[in-house]
Amino acid sequence: MATTKKSVSTPSLFAEERHAQILLLLQEKTKIHVPALCNTFSVSPATIRNDLRELERKGKLKRTHGGAIPMEKATFEPTTSAKNVENIDVKQRLAAYAATLIEEGDTIALDAGTTMLELAKCLCDRKALTVLTNDIRIATYLEQNSMVTIILIGGILRHGLDCTVGPIAISSISALNVDKAFIGANAFSVEKGFTTPDINQAEVKKALIRCASERIVLCDSSKFGRISFVDFASISDIDRLITDKNASPKIATYLREQKDNLEFITL
C-alpha cells in the first residue's frame, strides 16, 4: 500500500513544480511552445498539453496552436477605476521613492495613470514646482491639494481613462522642455521594451520622453514579461527604471546588466 501511495503522489508533485516553472518561463518569454517545453522538462508533448490545459482551466494562461501566451490580451487596457485597486501598495512605494528624486524648482512631466497619481499625492508640500501632465485626475488633485504650478495638456479625452491624447497633445508637449519625465508602462519585455495598449497614448509617452532631460519609468513587476500592443521606449530611451523586488530573476539580471545605460532600482 505504501508503494502504491508513493507512485501516485510523486507525479502530482512533479506536475505542480512543472506548472510553476512553466508560468515563470511565460513571464520571461511572453510566449512558449510545446516542443521547447518538452525539451526543458524531458516529458512528452501529451504531458505538456495536459499541463497547459490545466493551467488554462485555472486562468493562468491562454493556450494557442502549439503553445501558450499570457492570459492578458495585448490590446486590453483596464479603466482608471479598475486600475485603482491593482497593486496599490506597490504603486505607493514606487511613487514615494520617485518623489525623492524631485527637487525644488524642478519642472516635471507626469504621465497618465494610477501610479503617477500616487506620485502626485507625494508632492502636496512642494511649492517651487511645475507639473506638466495629460491626466485630468492628476491635475485636479494637485489643484485642490497643493500650490504647485500645473500645466494641463489639451487634446482628445480618452473615455474612462481620464487623459488626453492626439495631435494637440503632442504639439503642446513638443514645444516644452522639462527636467524630469515620470512614465508609466503597461508592459515590459526584453524583446520589445516598454509597451502600452493604445497607439495614441504611446505617442504621448514618446513625446514626454523626448522633452525631458531625465527619463524615469515606474513599473511594478507584475508588468514584466508581458507585451502590449505598441512599443514606446527601449532601455536606451530611459535613465532610471523603478520597480519592486518581485521581478523575475532572469529579467532583473538582464536589467542590472544594462548598468552603463540604465539605473535599475528595486524596492
N, C-alpha and C positions, 0 to 999 in steps of 0.2 A: 504493500500500500504506500509506503514511504517513497519508493522508487517512482511509482506512477504519479504521485503528487508533485515530485520534483520535475518530471518531464513536462508536466502541464504548466507549472508556474514559470519556468525559465524562459520559454519563448515569449510569454506575456511580458516579462521584464525586459527582454531584448527589444520587443516591439515598442515599448514605452520610451526606451533610450533612443531608439532609431527615430521615432516621431519627433523627439526633442531636437535631435541633430538635423533632421530634415527642415524643421522650422528655422533653425539657425542659418542653415545654408540658404534658405529662401530669403531671409532678411538681408543676407550679404549679396546674393546674386540677382534677386528680384524675379528670376525665372529658373526653374530646374527641370531636367529631363530625365526620363525613366532610365535610359542606358547609363548615364553618368551616376545615378543613384545606385544602380545595380553594382557598378564597379566600386563605388565608395563603401558600400556595406556588404559586398560579396554575397548578395542574395539574388533570387530570381526576379524577373520582371513581374511575375504574378504577385510576389510578396510586396514589391514596391507599389504596384497598383492598389493592392489592398490597403497599404499604409496611406496612400493619397486619398483613397475613398473614405477611410475612417477619419482622416484629418479634415476633409471637406465636410463630412457629416457633423463634425464638431464646430464648423465655422472658422477653421484655422487657415484655410487656403481655398483656392478655386482650381479644380482640375482643368487642364486643357489637353488637346491632342498631343500625346507624347510626354506630358509632364504636368507642371502646376505653376501658378502665379499667385501673388498675394491676393487676399480677399478683396482689398480695396480696388475699386475701379479707377483707372488712371485719370479720368476726366471728372471724377466726382469731387465736389467741394462742399463741406457742410456749411450751413448758415452760421452767422456770427453767434446767434443764441445757442446753437448746438456746440460750437467750439468752446463756449464759455465754461463748460463743465469738464472738458478734456484736460487731464494732467495739470490742473490749476496750480498745485503746489510746486511742481517743477517749473512752470512758467514764471511763477512769482520769484523763485530762487534765481533763475536766469536773469530776470528783469532787475532784481536788486543788485546783482553783480554788474550788469551793464550800466546801471546808474552811476556806479563809482568811476566809470570811465569818462563821464561828462563833467566838464569844468565850467566854472562861472565864466560867462562871456561867450560860451560856445554858441554856434548856430548849428542845429542838428536836424536831421530828417528822420521821421518815424514812419516806417512802412505801415500798411494797414494790418489789422489782425489783433487777436486777443492777447498774444504775448506782448505786442507793442503797447496795448492798453495798460497792461500791468507795469510796463516800464514808465509810461506816462504818470501812473499813480505814484511813482517814486520821485517825481520831480516837483511836487507841490510846494516845497520850501525854497525852490530856486527862484531867483529874481532876474539876474542878468543872463537870461537865456532866451534864445529864439528857436521855436519849434516849427518845422515845415512838415505837413502831413496831408495825406489824401483821405484820412479816416475821419469821418464826421463824429464818431463817438469819442475819439481821442481829443479832437478839437473842442468838443462840448465839455468834456471832463476837465480839461485844462482851463478853459474859460471860466468854469464855475468854481474851480478849486485852487487856482494858482494865479500868479502875477506874471507868468512868462508871456513873451510875445508870440502869438500864434499866426502862422501863415497857412490858411486852408486852401489846398489846391482844388481848383474847379474842374469840371468835366462831367462825364456821364456817370450818374449814380447807379451802382450795381445793387439791384434789389436784393434785400436780405443779407447783404454783406457790408453795408454802411460805408462804402468807399467810392471814390471817383476814379475813372479811367478815361482813356480815349485821347484824341489829338490835342484837345485843350489842356488836359493834364500834362501831357508830355511836353507841349510847348512851354507851359508855365515852369516846369521843373528845369528844362534846358536853359532857361535864362538866369538860373540861380546857381550859387555855389555854397556848399555847407562844409563845416569842419568834419562832421561825422554823420554817416548814414547807418541806421539800425534797420536791418532787413530780416523779415521772417521767411520761412520756407515750408512748403507742404511736404517736400520730399528731398532726400539726398541719396545719391548712389555714386559709387566710384566711377561707374561707366558714364553717367550722364550729368554729374554735378548736381546743382540745385535746380529743382523743377517745381512747377505750380500748375494747377488745372486750367487756368484761364489765360488766353493769349494776351488780352488787353492788360490784365494785371501783371503779366510777365514784362510787358513793355514799360510799365510804370516802375517796376523794380529795377530794370536796366537803367532807366533814366536817373533814378535815385542813386544808383551805384556810380554812374558817370559824373554826377555833380558833386561827389564827396571826395574830400582829401583822405579820409579813412573810412573803410567799409567793414561793417561788423554784422555778422549773421547770428541770430539767436534761433536755435533749432533743437527741440528736445529729441532725445534718442529714439523715440517711437517713430520718427520720420526717416530714420536711417535705413538704408537698404531698400528704399522704395523709389519708384519712378513715376512722376506725374506727367501730364500731357505735354508741357512745353518747358524747355530749359531757359533760365535767365542768368545764370552765372556759373563759372567754373571756379576751382580753387584759386587759380591765379587772379581772379577778379576781386577777391576779398582779402582783408588783412587779418581779421580775427573771426574764429568760429567758437561760439559759446554753447555748450551743451551739458547734459547731465552725465553722471558716471555710469549709466546703464547701457551705453553704446556697446555694440558687439565688439569683442576683442579685435577681430580682423579689421573692421573699419576704423576703430580707434588707433590701431597700429599704423594703418595707412595714413591717417591724418597727422599723426605725430611725425611721420617720416617726411611730411611736407614742411618741416620747420623753417626752411630757408624762404618759403613763400607765405607761410601761414602760422599764426599763433593759435594753437588749439587749446581751449580752456574747458576743462570738465569740472563740474561742481557736484 
